[in-house]
Amino acid sequence: MAFTNEQLERYSRHIILKEIGAKGQKKLLNGRVLIIGAGGLGAPAALYLAAAGVGTIGIADADVVDLSNLQRQVIHTTADVGKKKVDSAAETMEAINPDVKVTRHYDFVNSTNILDLIKDYDFIIDGTDNFQSKFLINDACVMAGKPLSHAGIIRFRGQLTTIIPGQGPCYRCIFKDLPPKDAIPTCRQAGVIGAMAGVIGSLQAMEAVKYLTGVGQLLTGYLLTYDALKMDFHKIKLPPRGDGCAVCSDHPTITELRDYEQVACQLGSHGQQS
């Protein structure tokens, strides 16, 4: 494909990077990324992927914009309150970059539809706010062989990792299973600083860009944590993919997807949520 003059100007800061260049930008324009959750994490990820020229971006969310979202979900505006998040997000992304095709998936992601949802995408970003969805998305991506960016935020802390099935540990390798119901507080009780969503969601977008272009080292096998109060990033090496994992080992015990009871936005030893 040949760039138009407008594209050469739009993506000029990418093209002059020796690591990206015209070849890398073409990979982005041909890339397909699905963002599950148009909230705190999904919003900045979607903005930066649209600006970068990722050719097809899917947005999956069954919620509508609420006034309390606007403190951190920067893809939506006050005028969008009451609007479907997928519509609000798509309109903003298309306004930023008409090169991008935004596919809207206005539905709850569950065990019956997730494999069909992810099958046509190259990279999946998990921007959900509950453990139940995170375990489901992980299991589906492992079974389908789809690369995945996991992240979570709470208070002044955030974390993320990139999961490449077969090449490193998955979410279940790290956190094993869901915490007991009501064992830990919700994010409505704990709170979250809005800019944290921008920091971690943008890093998820960066992982997607690196994967699509083949540039740099992904966070596969590592968990990156961020403490904003201390301004401290910590990169933790994770144990290798283990034989005991219920979903990604050579002898998995979880071979079919299942839905879990939804308990929104929890915090605890399993990691932060958005």
ABEGO torsion letter per residue (X at the ends): XBBBAAAAAAAAAAAABAAAEAAAAAAAAABBBBBBEABAAAAAAAAAAAAAGBABBBBBBABBBBAAAAAABAABBAAABGBBAAAAAAAAAAAABAABBBBBBBBBBBAAAAAAAAAABABBBBABABAAAAAAAAAAAAAAGBBBBBBBBBEABBBBBBBBBGABBBAAAAAGBBBBBGABBBAAAAEBBAAAAAAAAAAAAAAAAAAAAGBEBBABGBBBBBBAAAGBBBBBBBBBBBAABAAABABBABABBBBBBBBBGBBEAAEBBX
